[in-house]
């Protein structure tokens, strides 16, 4: 029996494995080799192995010349591997420890991409869906990430794309508020409907949802028996439709917005 045990151990060792598991193939690799192998895996779609190599590179050579790039690349690898939480954590870690690094703009942009794709959802990748009806949490996060790129890094190569994605996200957020307002209409919560629709008027001007928000307000005011406010809203809608314009942004004049003036008729709770 003892001879058999030693024989099995010898075969295991000759096969390149220990009795405790597979040997680490990267043992003894230089930081150059670790980085090159990780990058090759990343380019070829071997994201799990790329992540493993990058993380080993960072652990073994935390102050090496490839450490910063490895931290960024592992965040991207997690993103491509569809592990959004890990991708966000890796990007946040880079931003936290290297706030003045030139690649911080990319880290914020990558966070935006991760949240942007999270906001689309699984089904949206295969069939058209109205993403504005989804939980807007990831959409808001993506908007903030891209806004940081545009505000803090306006001359970066990512700013133009971030700006375009912000427009798309802003329209989705406005449509979401209109969906909520219409839901309140169906439930007979007309004051709450005015609340959400007026929020669109105030915060999402120059979006396609402005017309829908005004129509919701007209319906809600009519249901509440506030015919004067319904008529005022109708006139605003008609004037802007005739002029093919949207309501001017009140922040340009410093005046209280039309939407806020209507809000003042109520003591509304946040919904």
Buried (B, 14 or more C-beta within 10 A) or exposed (E): EEEEEEEEEEEEEEEEEEEEEEEEEBEEBEBEEBBBBBBEBBEEEBBEBBBBBBBBBBEBBEEBEBBBBBBBBBBBBBBEBEBBEBBBEBBBBBBEEBEEBEBBBBBBBBBBBBBBBBBBEEEBEEEEBEBBEBEBEBBBBBBBBBBBBBEEBEEBEBBEBBBEBBEBBBBBBBBBBBBBBBBBBEEEBBBBBBBBBBBBBBBBBBBEBBBBBBBBBBBBBBBBEBEEBBEBBBEBBEEBEEEEEBBBEBEEEEEEBBBBBBBEEBEBEEE
